[in-house]
């Protein structure tokens, strides 16, 4: 298990999973990349991890479920799962866009995935954590302010 910000790819097509993993591993260095062609296996893996943060790349249409149901299944542990997700689809329409907006998902990519578009979406999510963590470590005043937010 990685100590970084891992990426978890969930798509019912193993070839798509591997293709996206190949793209991501060429530029991503802040964690490991895990692929799952079975959403139930992915959910079990996610719930067994010690960390409650990751970047998710999830297909909207899994075999007999939607990617949104996968996110629902892990959302208690991964409270930012929706914001930290890049949804992918082979068929985009207004309903898919509306579901993403309602769920708070800001990244929706159509297949075939263009590598630079995927890279920018991943970097967008990763930078949120990298910048925040850096501020916590390097700015004692900011850390104190954040601590006051969670202390009663």
C-alpha positions, 0 to 999 in steps of 0.5 A: 500500500502506498503512502501517497495519493493513490489513483483507483481506476474502476471500469468494467472493461479491463482493456480500458482500465489498463489503457488509462493506467498506462496513461496515468503512470507516465505522468503521475508520481504522487502515489500508486495506480490501482485498476479494477474491472469489478466494482465490488472488488474495488469497493472492498479494496477501498474500504480496507485501505487505511487512508480515506483519500484517493483520486478515482477514475470511474466509468459511469456505466459499469456492468449492472450498476452505475459508477455513482453507486460505487461512489455511494458505497465508499462515500462514508470512508471517502468523504470527498469521493465525489469531488475527487472523481473523474467520471468517464463515459462512452456515451455522454448526454444531459442526464449524465452531466446532470448526475455529475453536477448533482453529485459534485463531480467536476470532471467528466471525460468521454471515451476515447480518453485523450491523455492530456485531458486525463492528465489535467483532470488528475493534476487538478485533483492532486494539486488540491491536496498537495497545496493544502498539505504543503500549507499545513506543514509550512505555515504554523498559523494556517495549521493553527487556524485549521485546528481551531475549525475541528476542535470544539 
